[in-house]
């Protein structure tokens, strides 16, 4: 095959809808393949049949192996092992490892089964707890933040081999793509998530406070929020100021971000928070909860306890009324977001791979 070390990339994320983990895997690899060190390895991309492979990846990878039409977790355990050559190193950047492959690195994106078990179906909860413990014990892993590094050691008893941060700079060159549904004149935006750990109710309550004092402000949230959240809008006809929109691309996300009064991240738990960096680099103020993971991506951001909509309402009001404060705040958050770079993280990924194979 090659005298170079063989690296297999679990590309199942290319067959999935992009959320934080899939975005992390894509941008990290897309920046890594542009580095000169990339050519020191023999790269194999392993994907399901439904994967949408970027055109320029075809020339960057030495091989692309395609098998199976399943894009969910079973593919990692039932199909992927047959695509990994003996003595190759498998890297999984968006999902937990395949337990049937001996030599691999994976990225741990959260520890939710232990700190928010209600986010999981009761039947699958024991499986996920076992999988996390087994994976961390058996394989070297990376994490996306120092917060997650501390939690991994505290809850799973092992440190990662590396902390490799996400970034938000991918949003800057993206052209805005108008969405089909008209947006209200004044709104705050909440992007994506799972209701269990990123509840929207505190934002609704904060906007009710503002509307009760005569401020016509709306809530817009992306359709990637699940159906439980959509029912808030559907079952409350007295709240026409709550809007659910589809944001199918980075361009549409940027379009919605740029026209908002602020982005609100109401997380109970968050490993890092890529939307915080995206919004900051787009020149839009960000307000984040006091979730510890947001202290890295959102270090300079206004913060609020999720059980205190009054504080959130006051932050939004300040950003609406005080232009001088808003401008200084936006600039401070933008400068902080520029400290994170996909290129720097890609260098660290390749250095980590070298560390593991030596």
C-alpha positions as CSV (number, residue, x, y, z in Angstrom):
1,X,0.0,0.0,0.0
2,X,2.6,2.6,1.1
3,X,5.7,3.0,3.2
4,X,3.9,6.0,4.8
5,X,1.8,5.5,8.0
6,X,-1.8,4.6,7.0
7,X,-4.5,6.8,8.5
8,X,-8.2,6.0,8.0
9,X,-10.7,8.8,8.5
10,X,-14.2,7.8,9.7
11,X,-16.2,9.8,7.2
12,X,-19.7,8.9,8.3
13,X,-20.2,12.6,9.2
14,X,-20.3,13.3,5.5
15,X,-23.6,11.4,5.3
16,X,-25.2,13.3,8.2
17,X,-26.8,16.6,8.7
18,X,-24.1,19.0,10.0
19,X,-24.2,20.0,13.7
20,X,-21.3,21.0,15.9
21,X,-19.5,17.6,15.8
22,X,-19.8,17.2,12.1
23,X,-18.7,20.8,11.5
24,X,-15.7,20.2,13.7
25,X,-14.7,17.1,11.8
26,X,-15.1,18.7,8.4
27,X,-13.2,21.9,9.1
28,X,-10.4,20.3,11.0
29,X,-9.8,17.8,8.2
30,X,-10.3,20.4,5.4
31,X,-7.6,22.5,6.9
32,X,-5.3,19.6,7.7
33,X,-5.3,18.4,4.1
34,X,-3.9,21.8,3.0
35,X,-0.8,21.4,5.2
36,X,2.5,20.1,3.9
37,X,2.6,17.5,6.8
38,X,-0.5,15.9,5.3
39,X,1.6,14.2,2.6
40,X,3.6,12.4,5.2
41,X,0.7,9.9,5.7
42,X,-1.2,7.6,3.5
43,X,-4.9,8.7,3.8
44,X,-8.0,6.6,3.4
45,X,-11.4,8.1,3.7
46,X,-14.0,5.5,4.7
47,X,-17.7,6.5,4.1
48,X,-21.2,5.1,3.7
49,X,-22.8,5.2,0.3
50,X,-24.9,8.3,1.1
51,X,-21.8,10.4,1.9
52,X,-21.4,13.8,0.2
53,X,-17.7,14.0,-0.4
54,X,-16.3,17.5,-1.2
55,X,-14.8,17.5,-4.7
56,X,-11.3,18.6,-3.6
57,X,-11.1,15.7,-1.1
58,X,-11.0,13.2,-3.9
59,X,-7.5,14.3,-4.8
60,X,-6.4,14.9,-1.2
61,X,-7.0,11.4,-0.1
62,X,-5.0,8.5,-1.4
63,X,-8.0,6.2,-1.3
64,X,-11.8,6.5,-0.8
65,X,-13.5,3.4,0.4
66,X,-17.3,3.3,0.2
67,X,-19.5,0.7,1.8
68,X,-23.0,0.3,3.4
69,X,-26.1,2.5,3.2
70,X,-26.5,3.1,6.9
71,X,-25.5,6.6,8.2
72,X,-26.2,6.0,11.9
73,X,-24.0,4.6,14.7
74,X,-24.3,0.9,13.7
75,X,-22.2,1.7,10.6
76,X,-19.2,2.4,12.8
77,X,-19.4,-1.0,14.5
78,X,-20.7,-3.2,11.7
79,X,-19.3,-1.8,8.4
80,X,-16.4,0.5,9.2
81,X,-14.0,-2.2,10.6
82,X,-14.0,-4.0,7.2
83,X,-12.7,-0.8,5.6
84,X,-9.7,-0.4,7.9
85,X,-6.5,-2.2,6.9
86,X,-4.4,-4.1,9.4
87,X,-2.0,-1.8,11.3
88,X,-3.8,1.4,10.1
89,X,-4.7,4.1,12.6
90,X,-8.4,5.0,12.5
91,X,-9.5,8.5,13.5
92,X,-13.1,9.4,14.4
93,X,-13.5,13.1,14.8
94,X,-17.3,13.4,15.0
95,X,-18.4,10.2,16.8
96,X,-17.4,7.6,19.4
97,X,-14.9,4.9,18.3
98,X,-15.6,1.7,16.6
99,X,-15.0,-0.9,19.3
100,X,-14.0,-3.5,16.7
101,X,-10.9,-1.6,15.6
102,X,-7.8,-1.9,17.8
103,X,-5.8,1.1,16.8
104,X,-7.5,4.4,16.8
105,X,-8.0,8.0,18.1
106,X,-11.4,9.5,18.7
107,X,-12.8,12.9,19.7
108,X,-14.9,13.1,22.8
109,X,-17.4,16.0,22.3
110,X,-19.3,15.8,25.5
111,X,-20.0,13.8,28.7
112,X,-23.8,14.2,28.6
113,X,-24.7,10.6,29.6
114,X,-23.2,11.4,33.0
115,X,-24.2,15.0,33.6
116,X,-27.5,15.1,31.8
117,X,-28.8,11.5,31.5
118,X,-32.3,12.8,30.7
119,X,-31.0,13.9,27.3
120,X,-31.0,10.2,26.4
121,X,-33.7,7.7,25.9
122,X,-34.0,5.6,29.1
123,X,-33.4,2.4,27.1
124,X,-30.2,3.7,25.5
125,X,-28.8,5.5,28.6
126,X,-27.0,2.5,30.1
127,X,-25.5,1.7,26.6
128,X,-24.1,5.2,26.2
129,X,-22.6,5.3,29.7
130,X,-20.9,1.9,29.1
131,X,-19.7,3.1,25.6
132,X,-18.1,6.3,27.0
133,X,-16.4,4.5,29.8
134,X,-15.2,1.6,27.6
135,X,-14.0,4.0,24.8
136,X,-12.0,6.2,27.1
137,X,-10.4,3.3,28.9
138,X,-9.4,1.5,25.6
139,X,-8.3,4.3,23.2
140,X,-6.4,7.6,23.2
141,X,-8.8,10.5,22.7
142,X,-8.9,14.3,22.1
143,X,-11.3,16.9,23.4
144,X,-12.5,20.2,22.2
145,X,-12.0,22.3,25.3
146,X,-10.1,22.5,28.6
147,X,-13.5,22.3,30.3
148,X,-14.2,18.9,28.7
149,X,-10.6,17.8,29.6
150,X,-11.4,18.4,33.3
151,X,-14.8,16.7,33.0
152,X,-13.3,13.7,31.3
153,X,-10.8,13.2,34.1
154,X,-13.4,13.8,36.8
155,X,-16.1,11.6,35.4
156,X,-14.2,9.0,33.3
157,X,-10.9,8.9,35.1
158,X,-8.6,9.6,32.2
159,X,-7.0,12.6,30.5
160,X,-7.1,13.2,26.8
161,X,-3.9,13.2,24.8
162,X,-4.7,16.6,23.3
163,X,-7.1,19.5,23.5
164,X,-7.9,20.6,19.9
165,X,-10.1,23.6,19.8
166,X,-12.8,24.4,17.2
167,X,-12.8,27.8,15.4
168,X,-15.3,30.1,13.7
169,X,-13.3,31.6,10.9
170,X,-15.1,29.4,8.3
171,X,-18.1,31.8,8.5
172,X,-16.1,34.9,7.3
173,X,-15.7,34.1,3.6
174,X,-19.2,32.7,3.3
175,X,-21.7,34.6,1.2
176,X,-25.0,35.3,2.8
177,X,-27.9,33.2,1.5
178,X,-31.4,34.7,1.9
179,X,-33.9,32.4,3.4
180,X,-37.4,31.7,2.0
181,X,-39.3,32.8,5.1
182,X,-39.2,36.6,5.9
183,X,-37.5,37.5,9.2
184,X,-39.0,40.0,11.7
185,X,-37.4,43.4,12.0
186,X,-36.1,42.9,15.6
187,X,-35.3,39.5,16.8
188,X,-32.8,37.4,18.9
189,X,-31.6,34.2,17.4
190,X,-31.0,30.8,19.0
191,X,-29.3,28.3,16.7
192,X,-29.8,24.6,16.9
193,X,-29.5,22.2,19.8
194,X,-31.2,19.6,22.0
195,X,-34.0,20.9,24.2
196,X,-32.7,18.9,27.2
197,X,-29.5,20.8,27.5
198,X,-30.1,24.0,25.5
199,X,-33.6,25.1,26.7
200,X,-35.3,27.9,24.9
201,X,-37.8,28.7,27.6
202,X,-35.5,31.2,29.4
203,X,-35.2,33.2,26.2
204,X,-39.0,33.2,25.7
205,X,-39.5,34.4,29.3
206,X,-36.9,37.1,28.8
207,X,-38.6,38.4,25.6
208,X,-42.0,38.4,27.4
209,X,-40.5,40.8,29.9
210,X,-39.4,43.1,27.2
211,X,-42.6,42.8,25.3
212,X,-44.5,43.7,28.4
213,X,-42.8,47.0,28.6
214,X,-43.6,47.8,25.0
215,X,-40.6,46.5,23.1
216,X,-41.6,44.7,19.9
217,X,-39.0,41.9,19.8
218,X,-39.2,38.4,18.3
219,X,-37.5,35.1,18.9
220,X,-36.2,33.2,15.9
221,X,-34.8,29.6,16.3
222,X,-33.5,27.2,13.7
223,X,-35.5,24.2,12.7
224,X,-32.7,21.9,13.9
225,X,-34.3,22.3,17.3
226,X,-36.4,19.2,17.7
227,X,-40.2,18.9,17.6
228,X,-40.6,19.4,21.4
229,X,-39.4,23.0,20.9
230,X,-41.5,23.4,17.7
231,X,-44.6,22.6,19.8
232,X,-44.0,25.7,21.8
233,X,-44.8,27.8,18.7
234,X,-47.5,25.5,17.4
235,X,-49.5,25.3,20.6
236,X,-49.3,28.9,21.6
237,X,-51.3,31.0,19.1
238,X,-51.0,34.0,21.4
239,X,-47.2,34.1,20.7
240,X,-46.9,34.9,17.0
241,X,-43.5,36.5,17.8
242,X,-41.9,33.0,18.0
243,X,-40.6,31.9,14.6
244,X,-39.1,28.6,13.5
245,X,-37.0,28.8,10.4
246,X,-34.9,26.4,8.3
247,X,-31.2,27.2,8.0
248,X,-29.9,24.6,5.6
249,X,-26.5,26.1,4.8
250,X,-23.7,28.2,6.3
251,X,-24.8,31.1,4.1
252,X,-28.4,31.0,5.5
253,X,-27.0,30.8,9.1
254,X,-24.8,33.9,8.4
255,X,-27.8,35.7,6.9
256,X,-29.9,35.1,10.0
257,X,-27.0,35.9,12.4
258,X,-26.2,39.2,10.6
259,X,-29.8,40.6,10.9
260,X,-30.3,39.7,14.6
261,X,-30.1,41.9,17.6
262,X,-28.1,39.2,19.4
263,X,-27.4,35.5,19.4
264,X,-28.4,33.8,22.7
265,X,-26.8,30.5,23.7
266,X,-29.0,29.3,26.7
267,X,-27.1,26.1,27.4
268,X,-27.2,24.1,30.6
269,X,-24.1,22.4,29.4
270,X,-21.9,23.0,26.4
271,X,-18.5,21.6,25.6
272,X,-17.4,24.7,23.6
273,X,-19.9,26.5,21.4
274,X,-19.0,27.1,17.8
275,X,-22.0,29.4,17.2
276,X,-20.5,31.8,19.7
277,X,-17.4,32.3,17.5
278,X,-19.4,32.4,14.3
279,X,-21.6,35.2,15.6
280,X,-18.7,37.1,17.1
281,X,-16.8,37.0,13.8
282,X,-19.9,38.1,12.0
283,X,-20.0,41.3,14.1
284,X,-23.1,40.4,16.1
285,X,-23.3,40.4,19.9
286,X,-23.5,37.1,21.8
287,X,-25.1,36.5,25.1
288,X,-24.3,33.1,26.8
289,X,-25.5,31.2,29.8
290,X,-23.2,30.4,32.7
291,X,-22.4,26.9,31.4
292,X,-18.7,26.3,32.2
293,X,-17.8,25.2,28.6
294,X,-18.9,28.6,27.3
295,X,-16.2,30.3,29.4
296,X,-13.7,29.5,26.6
297,X,-15.5,30.4,23.4
298,X,-17.5,33.1,25.1
299,X,-14.9,34.5,27.6
300,X,-15.8,38.2,27.1
301,X,-19.5,37.6,26.5
302,X,-22.4,38.8,28.6
303,X,-23.6,35.9,30.7
304,X,-26.8,35.0,32.4
305,X,-28.1,32.1,34.7
306,X,-30.6,30.0,32.8
307,X,-33.1,30.4,35.7
308,X,-32.9,34.2,35.5
309,X,-34.7,35.6,32.4
310,X,-34.7,39.1,34.0
311,X,-30.9,39.2,33.7
312,X,-31.1,38.1,30.0
313,X,-33.8,40.7,29.3
314,X,-31.5,43.4,30.8
315,X,-28.6,42.3,28.6
316,X,-30.7,42.4,25.5
317,X,-32.2,45.8,26.4
318,X,-28.7,47.2,27.0
319,X,-27.5,46.0,23.5
320,X,-30.6,47.6,21.9
321,X,-30.4,51.0,23.7
322,X,-26.6,51.6,24.1
323,X,-24.9,51.8,20.7
324,X,-21.5,52.8,22.1
325,X,-21.5,49.8,24.5
326,X,-22.7,47.5,21.7
327,X,-20.0,48.5,19.3
328,X,-17.2,48.1,21.9
329,X,-18.7,44.8,23.1
330,X,-18.9,43.4,19.5
331,X,-15.2,44.4,18.8
332,X,-14.1,42.8,22.1
333,X,-15.8,39.5,21.3
334,X,-14.5,39.5,17.7
335,X,-10.9,39.9,18.9
336,X,-11.4,37.0,21.3
337,X,-12.9,34.8,18.5
338,X,-9.9,35.5,16.2
339,X,-7.6,33.7,18.7
340,X,-9.1,30.4,17.5
341,X,-7.9,29.0,14.2
342,X,-8.7,25.9,12.2
343,X,-5.2,25.9,10.7
344,X,-3.6,25.9,14.2
345,X,-5.9,23.1,15.3
346,X,-5.2,21.2,12.1
347,X,-1.4,21.4,12.9
348,X,-2.2,20.0,16.3
349,X,-4.2,17.2,14.9
350,X,-1.4,16.0,12.7
351,X,1.1,16.4,15.6
352,X,-1.2,14.3,17.8
353,X,-1.4,11.5,15.1
354,X,2.4,11.5,14.9
355,X,2.5,11.1,18.7
356,X,0.2,8.1,18.7
357,X,1.9,6.2,15.8
358,X,5.5,6.6,17.2
